[in-house]
Amino acid sequence: MSSMHKVNGNRLLLLQNGAAYFPQLCADIDACKSFIYLETYIFSADETGRQVSEALQRAARRDVVVRVLMDGFGSADFPPHWRTQLQESGVQVQWFRREISPFTWRRNRKRRLLRLHRKLVVLDGEVAFIGGINIIDDTKHNVAVPRFDFAVRVEGSVAGEIYAVMRSLWGAVSWANASGKRIERFMLGNGRRSALPNIAIYLRDNLRHRRDIERAYMKAIANAEREVVIANAYFLPGLSFRRTLMQAAERGVRVVLLLQGRVEYRLLHYATHALYAELLAAGIEIYEYQASYLHAKVAVVDGLWVTVGSSNIDPFSLLLAREANLVVSDAGFAAELRDRLFAAISQDALRINPAHWNRVGWCGHLLARLSYATVRMVIGVLGYGKSVD
């Protein structure tokens, strides 16, 4: 059961998985009076998508301004008749970058990977949601246990800041779609952070704020005195990030990584394995989540610093996608998230120790190295090779 946490006048509610997230989201949509902005990477045409779509339509029919922005790749399969239903009820719908034709790959290979990966909702400028949960059923491939993920409901001044950045991006996409211009030429999205001391929003764009989220992680890890706990679905950090983790372990900080145990995207999954030897040698604890698919992008440092958001720790999230993370310094909020992470570790995760990793054999190690080399090659071809380090 989640507790309400008050941080600098904002009320925070930690939501784990869709079972907690979607009922709360739909209830807030039904209570909304003026406007709703929703951004998502995936809006799926499943039962969860239907429930959210119907809630948005109910809001639009009572004259609430409803604006939905979906990524053109992640939501490429969104059915046309669903869009028609939304629009007929008064919901405004746009896509972020629909240039996904294979015939444009050679000419636009770098730009077409610049995706909208944020998962944000704001209602009346007073309530907002931020995290890693897409609009999709959180069970897949006949896995009974839901995808392990988190979001935060924020009520207070930070919701107003989230509204400002969402409104800015909506306007920029509207301008780009109407003019046919490339969206990155418009100065949209920034590294906006709250002026409040203990709560902030970090936004990643492809202009002046490419590394803001990564730097927030690294600063917290570099200042850690006792413990770093990271749960991340796609974990493939660059050299600087890995060094920061290993240096923390070397000075006696307990460093715990909860990573993906099931194979979802083979290339990234096996590329991550290429990092295990050096991380284990530095004394870092690695656990692989087994119960279902891990989709979380969260961390807790020293039982005080917390981040919950959409950004994975891999080159595609850190260098290419638009992301949004909430960063909070609050012992109560941190304790709740930490407890949930260690419950997952103790109940649903397998510890990877050096002996276990050595038993993988030469084929497993070769696959890991080849996968890692392939990812590095792709990033290099895109012109981001130096940024990975």
C-alpha positions as CSV (number, residue, x, y, z in Angstrom):
1,M,0.0,0.0,0.0
2,S,1.5,3.3,-1.0
3,S,1.9,6.2,1.4
4,M,1.5,9.9,0.5
5,H,4.8,11.8,0.9
6,K,5.0,15.6,1.2
7,V,8.0,17.2,-0.3
8,N,8.3,21.0,-0.5
9,G,4.6,21.4,-0.6
10,N,4.1,18.7,-3.2
11,R,2.3,15.4,-2.5
12,L,3.9,12.3,-4.0
13,L,2.4,8.9,-4.4
14,L,4.5,6.0,-5.6
15,L,2.6,3.7,-8.0
16,Q,3.9,0.2,-8.8
17,N,2.8,-1.5,-12.0
18,G,-0.4,-0.9,-14.0
19,A,-2.6,-2.3,-11.2
20,A,-2.0,0.8,-9.2
21,Y,-1.3,3.3,-12.0
22,F,-4.2,2.9,-14.4
23,P,-7.1,3.1,-11.9
24,Q,-5.5,6.2,-10.4
25,L,-4.9,7.8,-13.8
26,C,-8.5,7.1,-15.0
27,A,-10.0,8.4,-11.7
28,D,-8.0,11.6,-12.1
29,I,-9.0,12.0,-15.7
30,D,-12.7,11.6,-14.7
31,A,-12.2,14.3,-12.0
32,C,-10.4,16.7,-14.4
33,K,-12.1,20.0,-15.1
34,S,-10.1,22.1,-17.6
35,F,-7.3,20.3,-19.6
36,I,-5.3,17.1,-19.9
37,Y,-2.0,16.6,-21.7
38,L,-0.8,13.0,-22.2
39,E,2.5,11.9,-23.7
40,T,3.5,8.3,-24.2
41,Y,5.8,6.1,-26.2
42,I,3.3,3.3,-26.6
43,F,-0.5,3.6,-26.7
44,S,-1.6,0.1,-27.2
45,A,-5.0,-1.1,-28.6
46,D,-5.6,-3.5,-25.7
47,E,-7.9,-3.5,-22.7
48,T,-5.8,-1.0,-20.8
49,G,-5.6,1.3,-23.8
50,R,-9.4,1.0,-24.2
51,Q,-10.0,2.1,-20.6
52,V,-7.7,5.1,-20.9
53,S,-9.1,6.0,-24.3
54,E,-12.7,5.9,-22.9
55,A,-11.7,8.0,-19.9
56,L,-10.1,10.6,-22.3
57,Q,-13.2,10.6,-24.5
58,R,-15.5,11.2,-21.4
59,A,-13.4,14.1,-20.4
60,A,-13.5,15.7,-23.9
61,R,-17.3,15.3,-24.1
62,R,-17.6,17.4,-20.9
63,D,-15.5,20.2,-22.7
64,V,-12.2,19.4,-21.1
65,V,-9.3,20.2,-23.5
66,V,-7.6,16.8,-24.1
67,R,-4.3,16.6,-26.0
68,V,-2.6,13.2,-26.6
69,L,1.0,13.0,-28.1
70,M,2.2,9.6,-29.1
71,D,5.6,8.5,-30.5
72,G,5.4,7.7,-34.1
73,F,7.4,4.5,-33.8
74,G,6.3,3.2,-30.4
75,S,2.6,3.9,-31.3
76,A,2.9,3.1,-35.0
77,D,0.3,0.4,-34.6
78,F,-2.3,2.6,-33.0
79,P,-5.5,1.8,-35.0
80,P,-6.9,4.5,-37.2
81,H,-10.4,3.9,-36.0
82,W,-9.3,4.4,-32.4
83,R,-7.9,7.8,-33.5
84,T,-11.2,8.6,-35.2
85,Q,-13.1,7.8,-32.1
86,L,-10.9,10.0,-30.0
87,Q,-11.1,12.9,-32.4
88,E,-14.9,12.6,-32.9
89,S,-15.2,13.0,-29.1
90,G,-13.0,16.1,-29.2
91,V,-9.6,14.7,-28.2
92,Q,-6.7,16.2,-30.1
93,V,-4.2,13.6,-31.3
94,Q,-0.6,14.1,-32.7
95,W,2.4,11.9,-33.3
96,F,6.0,12.7,-32.6
97,R,7.9,11.8,-35.7
98,R,6.1,9.4,-38.0
99,E,9.0,9.3,-40.5
100,I,9.6,5.6,-40.0
101,S,9.6,4.4,-43.6
102,P,12.6,2.1,-44.4
103,F,13.1,4.1,-47.6
104,T,14.1,7.1,-45.6
105,W,16.6,5.2,-43.4
106,R,19.8,6.0,-45.3
107,R,19.1,9.7,-45.5
108,N,17.6,10.2,-42.0
109,R,19.1,7.3,-40.0
110,K,20.3,9.6,-37.2
111,R,17.2,11.7,-36.9
112,R,14.6,8.9,-37.2
113,L,15.9,7.3,-34.0
114,L,15.2,10.5,-32.0
115,R,12.1,9.2,-30.2
116,L,9.6,10.5,-27.6
117,H,10.1,8.1,-24.8
118,R,8.6,10.2,-22.0
119,K,5.6,9.0,-20.1
120,L,3.9,12.1,-18.7
121,V,0.3,13.2,-17.9
122,V,-0.8,16.5,-16.5
123,L,-4.3,17.4,-15.4
124,D,-5.5,21.0,-14.8
125,G,-1.8,21.9,-14.1
126,E,-2.3,20.6,-10.5
127,V,-1.8,16.8,-10.8
128,A,0.8,15.0,-12.9
129,F,2.1,11.5,-13.5
130,I,5.7,10.8,-14.4
131,G,7.5,7.4,-14.7
132,G,8.1,4.5,-17.0
133,I,4.7,3.1,-17.6
134,N,3.3,3.1,-21.1
135,I,-0.4,2.9,-22.0
136,I,-0.4,-0.9,-22.4
137,D,-1.4,-4.1,-20.5
138,D,1.6,-4.9,-18.3
139,T,1.5,-8.6,-18.9
140,K,2.8,-10.0,-22.2
141,H,3.9,-13.3,-23.7
142,N,1.6,-15.2,-21.4
143,V,3.6,-14.1,-18.3
144,A,1.2,-14.0,-15.4
145,V,3.2,-11.6,-13.3
146,P,2.9,-8.0,-14.4
147,R,5.8,-6.0,-15.8
148,F,7.8,-4.5,-12.9
149,D,7.6,-0.8,-13.3
150,F,6.9,2.5,-11.4
151,A,5.4,5.9,-11.8
152,V,4.8,8.8,-9.4
153,R,1.6,10.9,-9.0
154,V,2.6,14.5,-8.2
155,E,0.2,17.0,-6.8
156,G,1.5,20.5,-6.4
157,S,3.7,23.1,-8.0
158,V,5.9,20.5,-9.8
159,A,2.7,19.5,-11.7
160,G,2.6,23.0,-13.1
161,E,6.2,22.8,-14.3
162,I,5.4,19.5,-16.0
163,Y,2.4,21.2,-17.7
164,A,4.7,24.0,-19.0
165,V,7.1,21.5,-20.6
166,M,4.3,19.4,-22.1
167,R,2.6,22.4,-23.5
168,S,5.9,23.6,-25.0
169,L,6.5,20.3,-26.8
170,W,2.8,20.1,-28.0
171,G,3.2,23.5,-29.5
172,A,6.5,22.6,-31.2
173,V,5.1,19.4,-32.6
174,S,2.1,21.3,-33.9
175,W,4.4,23.8,-35.6
176,A,6.6,21.1,-37.1
177,N,3.7,19.0,-38.4
178,A,2.0,22.1,-39.9
179,S,5.2,23.5,-41.5
180,G,6.9,20.2,-42.5
181,K,10.1,21.4,-40.7
182,R,12.3,19.1,-38.7
183,I,11.3,19.3,-35.1
184,E,14.9,19.6,-33.7
185,R,15.3,22.9,-35.4
186,F,12.8,24.3,-33.0
187,M,14.1,25.0,-29.5
188,L,11.8,22.8,-27.6
189,G,12.1,21.0,-24.3
190,N,14.8,22.1,-22.0
191,G,16.6,20.8,-18.9
192,R,13.9,22.4,-16.8
193,R,14.3,21.8,-13.1
194,S,12.3,22.9,-10.1
195,A,13.5,25.8,-8.1
196,L,12.6,23.7,-5.0
197,P,15.6,22.2,-3.2
198,N,14.3,18.6,-2.8
199,I,12.4,17.9,-5.9
200,A,13.3,18.4,-9.6
201,I,12.3,17.4,-13.1
202,Y,15.2,16.4,-15.4
203,L,14.4,16.4,-19.1
204,R,16.6,15.0,-21.9
205,D,16.5,16.6,-25.3
206,N,18.8,16.5,-28.3
207,L,20.1,20.1,-28.0
208,R,21.5,21.6,-24.9
209,H,20.5,18.9,-22.4
210,R,21.6,15.6,-23.8
211,R,23.3,14.4,-20.6
212,D,21.3,16.0,-17.8
213,I,19.7,12.8,-16.5
214,E,23.0,10.9,-16.8
215,R,24.8,13.6,-14.9
216,A,22.2,13.6,-12.2
217,Y,22.7,9.8,-11.7
218,M,26.5,10.2,-11.7
219,K,26.6,13.0,-9.2
220,A,24.4,11.1,-6.8
221,I,26.5,8.0,-7.1
222,A,29.8,10.0,-6.8
223,N,28.5,11.5,-3.5
224,A,27.1,8.2,-2.1
225,E,28.4,7.2,1.3
226,R,26.5,3.9,2.0
227,E,24.4,2.4,-0.7
228,V,23.4,2.7,-4.4
229,V,20.4,0.7,-5.6
230,I,19.5,0.9,-9.3
231,A,16.8,-1.0,-11.1
232,N,16.9,-0.5,-14.9
233,A,15.4,-2.5,-17.7
234,Y,18.1,-1.8,-20.3
235,F,21.5,-1.2,-18.7
236,L,24.4,-0.4,-20.9
237,P,26.2,2.6,-19.5
238,G,29.3,4.2,-21.0
239,L,32.7,4.1,-19.5
240,S,32.3,7.2,-17.3
241,F,29.2,5.9,-15.7
242,R,30.7,2.5,-15.1
243,R,33.8,4.1,-13.5
244,T,31.6,6.1,-11.2
245,L,29.8,3.0,-10.0
246,M,33.0,1.0,-9.6
247,Q,34.7,3.9,-7.7
248,A,31.7,4.0,-5.3
249,A,32.1,0.2,-4.7
250,E,35.9,0.6,-4.2
251,R,35.3,3.1,-1.4
252,G,33.0,0.8,0.5
253,V,29.6,1.8,-0.9
254,R,27.2,-1.1,-1.4
255,V,26.2,-1.0,-5.1
256,V,23.2,-3.1,-6.1
257,L,21.9,-3.5,-9.7
258,L,18.6,-5.1,-10.5
259,L,18.6,-5.9,-14.2
260,Q,16.5,-7.7,-16.8
261,G,16.5,-11.4,-16.4
262,R,14.2,-12.4,-19.3
263,V,15.3,-11.9,-22.9
264,E,13.2,-9.1,-24.4
265,Y,15.5,-7.3,-26.8
266,R,18.3,-9.8,-27.6
267,L,21.0,-7.3,-28.7
268,L,20.8,-5.1,-25.6
269,H,20.2,-8.1,-23.3
270,Y,23.4,-9.9,-24.3
271,A,25.4,-6.7,-24.7
272,T,24.7,-5.9,-21.0
273,H,26.3,-9.3,-20.1
274,A,29.6,-8.0,-21.6
275,L,29.8,-5.6,-18.6
276,Y,29.2,-8.2,-15.9
277,A,32.9,-9.4,-15.4
278,E,34.2,-5.9,-14.6
279,L,31.3,-4.9,-12.5
280,L,31.4,-8.1,-10.4
281,A,35.2,-7.8,-10.1
282,A,34.6,-4.3,-8.5
283,G,32.4,-5.8,-5.9
284,I,29.1,-4.7,-7.4
285,E,26.0,-6.9,-6.7
286,I,24.1,-7.9,-9.8
287,Y,20.6,-9.4,-9.7
288,E,18.5,-10.5,-12.6
289,Y,14.7,-10.1,-12.3
290,Q,13.0,-13.4,-13.1
291,A,9.3,-13.2,-12.3
292,S,8.4,-11.2,-15.4
293,Y,9.8,-8.4,-17.5
294,L,11.6,-5.6,-15.8
295,H,10.7,-2.2,-17.1
296,A,11.6,0.0,-14.2
297,K,14.0,3.0,-14.5
298,V,14.5,3.9,-10.8
299,A,17.3,4.4,-8.3
300,V,17.8,5.0,-4.6
301,V,21.0,6.4,-3.1
302,D,21.8,6.5,0.6
303,G,18.2,6.0,1.5
304,L,17.5,9.7,0.5
305,W,18.1,10.5,-3.2
306,V,15.5,8.9,-5.6
307,T,14.8,9.0,-9.3
308,V,11.8,7.6,-11.1
309,G,11.4,8.2,-14.8
310,S,11.5,7.0,-18.3
311,S,15.2,6.9,-19.0
312,N,17.0,3.6,-19.2
313,I,20.8,3.6,-18.7
314,D,21.8,2.7,-22.3
315,P,23.0,4.8,-25.3
316,F,19.6,5.0,-26.9
317,S,17.9,6.5,-23.8
318,L,20.9,8.6,-22.7
319,L,21.8,9.9,-26.2
320,L,18.8,9.7,-28.5
321,A,15.4,9.6,-26.9
322,R,13.4,12.4,-25.2
323,E,13.2,11.4,-21.5
324,A,11.8,12.7,-18.2
325,N,12.9,11.8,-14.7
326,L,11.7,13.0,-11.4
327,V,14.5,13.4,-8.8
328,V,13.5,13.6,-5.1
329,S,15.4,13.9,-1.9
330,D,13.2,12.6,0.9
331,A,13.8,9.8,3.3
332,G,10.3,8.5,3.5
333,F,9.8,8.4,-0.2
334,A,13.2,6.7,-0.6
335,A,12.4,4.1,2.0
336,E,9.2,3.1,0.3
337,L,10.9,2.6,-3.1
338,R,13.9,0.9,-1.5
339,D,11.7,-1.6,0.3
340,R,9.9,-2.4,-2.9
341,L,13.1,-3.0,-4.8
342,F,14.6,-5.2,-2.1
343,A,11.3,-7.2,-1.9
344,A,11.7,-7.8,-5.7
345,I,15.3,-8.8,-5.2
346,S,14.6,-11.2,-2.4
347,Q,11.5,-12.8,-3.9
348,D,11.9,-12.6,-7.7
349,A,15.6,-12.2,-8.6
350,L,18.6,-14.4,-9.2
351,R,22.0,-13.2,-7.9
352,I,24.7,-13.3,-10.5
353,N,28.1,-14.0,-8.8
354,P,31.5,-14.5,-10.5
355,A,31.2,-18.3,-10.3
356,H,27.7,-18.2,-11.9
357,W,29.0,-15.9,-14.6
358,N,32.0,-18.2,-15.3
359,R,29.7,-21.1,-15.8
360,V,28.1,-19.4,-18.8
361,G,30.9,-20.7,-20.9
362,W,32.8,-19.4,-23.9
363,C,29.7,-19.3,-26.2
364,G,27.9,-17.0,-23.8
365,H,30.9,-14.8,-23.3
366,L,31.4,-14.6,-27.0
367,L,27.8,-13.7,-27.6
368,A,28.0,-10.9,-25.0
369,R,31.1,-9.4,-26.6
370,L,29.7,-9.6,-30.1
371,S,26.4,-8.0,-29.0
372,Y,28.3,-5.2,-27.2
373,A,30.5,-4.6,-30.2
374,T,27.4,-4.4,-32.4
375,V,25.7,-1.8,-30.2
376,R,29.0,0.3,-30.1
377,M,29.2,0.0,-33.9
378,V,25.6,1.2,-34.4
379,I,26.1,4.2,-32.0
380,G,29.4,5.0,-33.9
381,V,27.6,4.9,-37.3
382,L,25.0,7.3,-35.9
383,G,27.8,9.7,-34.9
384,Y,27.5,9.3,-31.1
385,G,30.5,7.0,-30.5
386,K,32.4,9.4,-28.3
387,S,29.4,10.3,-26.3
388,V,29.0,6.7,-25.1
389,D,32.2,7.0,-23.0
